[in-house]
Amino acid sequence: MSMSNLHPVPQSSAPDRRGEPWTDDDYRTMVTLCRQGAVIDELCEALGRTSQAVLGRAKRLLPMAERGAPGERVLAQLHKHLVSDDHYDWESHLAALPPPRPVINHVHPPAQLTGISGLHDNELLLVAAALFQAGKHTPTGRLMDECASAIRRRDLVDRFIQETVDQAHDVVNRSGYGFYPGYR
């Protein structure tokens, strides 16, 4: 006795038209049978297609607004349209394309920078000037180095120098000496 006798091989239950393109005759058959109230198994057998393929194509025969119907309601909806309107224009619904999907631009929130990196240019220059006046030998040396790096990175060196010179001129003018350094 061979092994094949013990376990019979099941016959292939795949529809005979699987993978073939749908024709106008397929759609006409579906419309005719659906108008008569055929159930999914009858449609699958007549068309030689799987239930998933039949339901997918039946959805395309519905108006665009109804194509989101759940699978179990598709044939009932199509039957309702076909029975209520003898001239139901299923071909125009089949040819209709869904509207394009909306384009969604994801806008990320701006980065929340902290510390020296989080300062605006004007704020950075004010902090650097205050640290400069405090002197190199104070515990702010590392902070001054960080400010100096940020000033160079942002290309603010000339502006920092000019504002520091202007501030020195203001200090001298307020001191009552009445002259600018370097002038006689």
C-alpha positions in Angstrom: 0.0 0.0 0.0 1.4 3.4 -1.0 1.3 6.6 1.0 -1.0 8.2 -1.6 -3.7 5.7 -0.7 -3.7 6.7 2.9 -4.2 10.4 2.4 -6.1 11.5 -0.6 -4.7 14.6 -2.3 -7.4 17.4 -2.2 -8.4 18.7 -5.6 -7.3 22.3 -6.3 -10.0 24.7 -5.4 -8.4 27.6 -7.1 -10.8 29.3 -9.6 -10.0 28.6 -13.2 -9.7 32.3 -14.2 -7.4 33.4 -11.3 -4.9 36.0 -12.5 -6.6 36.6 -15.9 -7.8 40.1 -16.8 -11.4 41.1 -16.3 -13.4 41.6 -19.5 -16.5 43.6 -20.3 -18.3 40.3 -20.5 -17.3 39.5 -16.9 -18.7 42.8 -15.7 -21.9 42.3 -17.7 -22.3 38.8 -16.2 -21.8 40.2 -12.7 -24.3 42.9 -13.3 -26.9 40.5 -14.6 -26.5 38.0 -11.8 -26.4 40.7 -9.1 -29.6 42.2 -10.5 -31.2 38.8 -10.2 -30.1 38.6 -6.5 -27.2 36.1 -6.9 -25.1 35.4 -3.8 -21.3 35.6 -3.7 -20.8 31.8 -4.3 -22.9 31.9 -7.4 -21.0 34.9 -8.7 -17.7 33.2 -8.0 -18.7 30.1 -9.8 -20.1 31.9 -12.8 -17.0 34.1 -13.1 -14.4 31.6 -12.1 -13.0 34.1 -9.5 -12.4 34.2 -5.8 -14.8 35.9 -3.5 -12.2 38.6 -2.7 -11.8 39.3 -6.4 -15.5 39.4 -7.1 -16.2 41.7 -4.1 -13.3 44.0 -5.1 -14.7 44.4 -8.6 -18.3 44.8 -7.4 -17.1 47.7 -5.2 -15.8 49.4 -8.3 -19.3 49.3 -9.8 -20.7 51.3 -6.9 -20.8 55.1 -6.8 -17.6 56.6 -5.4 -19.2 57.6 -2.1 -20.3 54.0 -1.4 -17.1 52.2 -2.2 -16.1 52.2 1.5 -19.0 49.9 2.3 -18.0 46.8 4.2 -17.5 43.6 2.1 -20.7 42.0 3.3 -22.8 45.0 2.1 -21.2 45.4 -1.3 -23.5 43.0 -3.2 -26.6 44.2 -1.4 -25.8 47.8 -2.3 -25.1 47.0 -5.9 -28.3 44.9 -6.1 -30.3 47.8 -4.7 -28.9 50.2 -7.4 -29.4 47.7 -10.2 -33.0 46.9 -9.2 -34.0 50.5 -8.6 -32.6 51.8 -11.9 -32.9 49.7 -15.0 -30.4 52.0 -16.7 -27.8 52.0 -13.9 -24.6 53.3 -15.4 -22.2 50.8 -13.9 -19.7 51.5 -16.7 -19.2 55.2 -15.6 -18.7 54.1 -12.0 -16.2 51.5 -13.1 -14.3 54.2 -15.0 -14.4 56.7 -12.2 -11.1 57.2 -10.4 -11.0 58.0 -6.7 -9.8 61.5 -5.8 -6.1 61.8 -5.1 -5.0 61.2 -1.6 -4.4 64.4 0.4 -0.8 65.5 0.7 0.1 65.9 4.3 3.2 67.8 5.1 4.5 67.0 8.5 5.8 70.2 10.0 8.1 69.4 12.9 8.0 71.8 15.8 11.1 74.0 15.9 13.9 72.6 18.0 14.0 73.9 21.6 17.6 74.8 22.1 18.9 75.5 25.6 22.1 77.0 27.0 24.3 79.1 24.8 22.9 77.5 21.7 19.4 78.6 22.7 20.3 82.3 22.8 19.4 84.7 20.0 22.4 86.6 18.5 21.7 89.7 20.5 21.5 87.8 23.7 24.7 85.9 22.9 26.6 89.1 22.4 25.3 90.6 25.6 26.3 87.5 27.6 29.7 87.4 25.9 30.3 91.1 26.7 29.4 90.5 30.3 31.7 87.5 30.5 34.5 89.5 28.8 34.2 92.2 31.4 34.3 89.7 34.2 37.7 88.6 33.0 39.5 85.5 32.0 40.6 84.5 35.4 37.1 84.1 36.9 35.3 80.7 37.1 33.5 81.7 33.9 36.4 80.7 31.6 34.7 77.6 30.2 31.5 79.6 29.6 33.4 82.3 27.8 35.0 79.6 25.6 31.6 78.3 24.8 30.3 81.8 23.9 33.4 82.5 21.8 32.8 79.2 19.9 29.2 80.2 19.3 30.2 83.7 18.1 32.6 82.2 15.6 30.1 79.6 14.4 27.5 82.2 13.8 30.0 84.6 12.1 29.4 87.3 14.7 33.1 88.1 15.5 33.2 91.5 13.8 29.9 92.5 15.4 31.1 91.4 18.8 34.3 93.4 18.5 32.5 96.5 17.3 29.9 96.3 20.1 32.6 95.8 22.7 34.6 98.8 21.3 31.4 100.9 21.3 30.6 99.9 24.9 34.2 100.9 25.9 33.7 104.3 24.3 30.4 104.7 26.1 32.1 103.9 29.5 34.8 106.4 28.8 32.3 109.1 27.8 30.2 108.6 30.9 33.2 108.7 33.2 33.5 112.4 32.8 36.9 112.4 31.1 35.5 113.9 27.9 37.8 112.1 25.5 38.0 108.9 23.7 41.0 106.6 24.1 43.5 107.4 21.5 42.3 111.0 21.0 44.1 114.0 22.3 
